């Protein structure tokens, strides 16, 4: 056990020293066989391995090793863990990547062997500025994954938009999910998602992870570098929505460089949120997702049939048949059909399409919302609540 703790301390210390040059650290560990071996080099051997004029020559010392060991012990006492890349339970797919980190900090109720076991895994990423279309399809993709025999791990970055939608959909469907942070394990970013992070960490087989040392703050570069962990943990990557220069495109490029399959959800040609998806499909670096039928086989999860959800308007009609009078049932059903037909339709357009006064449309929409069938945002745009439909 003492050897394991030493290896973890050495790996974490190397992560601090070479963190922004993971290729260098990986090369050292591969050459010497372990992280511990790096700290056992004599001065002469260090000169031979690193070069006598290496900027890192003085960084590999007993002081950083001891302080890192103490830090890992403090983290352990608070419920955080660390696994070195040389341990048998380290994520096998991430281990394949040439810029693999020296180790991962994690928080979970499950041991590493359960979190990182070899299994099907799908990264789902995309814009923070998610549209109703993107939110709807993120949930549909996760639900389709949940119906597969493989029941894959869902990986994302806990950010607003596509990421958080994917995590929540996975948890609701009973799938394991891993959230990769752009900061130290003691922090949660964004802080608004602390509650979701707690839920992930307390769900068996799920975890919050990072390769950044404690105290690392989220800045632009940490998000970019974090994306390699998301791509590396997953067997394939799905881009749901992305602007022309969105961060999700970086994750897709990394996945391509690792030899992993990349998929993208096509969107309208005039929608800026779909510009990135349409571009990588057009370039041939991503395969288009064109429907739920066959999606599991497309993602490498096996061949199976995806159960379609019941017609939304009929569900609404059946619910209100015994709760509303005949004169009110038809307008409610029609409103439900229009909302199902156009994601994000607003109340003003509903008034135009139904020919009903604004006050009546508002009242019926609020009834559907209060009964959990739809959700309305601040712009009065209506979307279906998938959990109810």
Secondary structure as GFF3:
##gff-version 3
##sequence-region A 1 389
A	DSSP	alpha_helix	2	18	.	.	.	ID=ss1
A	DSSP	alpha_helix	22	32	.	.	.	ID=ss2
A	DSSP	alpha_helix	35	39	.	.	.	ID=ss3
A	DSSP	alpha_helix	43	50	.	.	.	ID=ss4
A	DSSP	alpha_helix	62	77	.	.	.	ID=ss5
A	DSSP	beta_strand	81	84	.	.	.	ID=ss6
A	DSSP	alpha_helix	92	95	.	.	.	ID=ss7
A	DSSP	beta_strand	103	107	.	.	.	ID=ss8
A	DSSP	alpha_helix	112	115	.	.	.	ID=ss9
A	DSSP	beta_strand	121	125	.	.	.	ID=ss10
A	DSSP	alpha_helix	132	146	.	.	.	ID=ss11
A	DSSP	beta_strand	153	156	.	.	.	ID=ss12
A	DSSP	alpha_helix	162	172	.	.	.	ID=ss13
A	DSSP	beta_strand	177	180	.	.	.	ID=ss14
A	DSSP	three_ten_helix	191	193	.	.	.	ID=ss15
A	DSSP	alpha_helix	194	201	.	.	.	ID=ss16
A	DSSP	beta_strand	207	210	.	.	.	ID=ss17
A	DSSP	alpha_helix	220	233	.	.	.	ID=ss18
A	DSSP	beta_strand	236	239	.	.	.	ID=ss19
A	DSSP	alpha_helix	247	257	.	.	.	ID=ss20
A	DSSP	beta_strand	261	265	.	.	.	ID=ss21
A	DSSP	three_ten_helix	272	274	.	.	.	ID=ss22
A	DSSP	alpha_helix	275	283	.	.	.	ID=ss23
A	DSSP	beta_strand	287	289	.	.	.	ID=ss24
A	DSSP	alpha_helix	295	298	.	.	.	ID=ss25
A	DSSP	alpha_helix	312	320	.	.	.	ID=ss26
A	DSSP	alpha_helix	326	341	.	.	.	ID=ss27
A	DSSP	beta_strand	345	346	.	.	.	ID=ss28
A	DSSP	alpha_helix	347	354	.	.	.	ID=ss29
A	DSSP	alpha_helix	358	370	.	.	.	ID=ss30
A	DSSP	beta_strand	374	376	.	.	.	ID=ss31
A	DSSP	beta_strand	381	384	.	.	.	ID=ss32
###
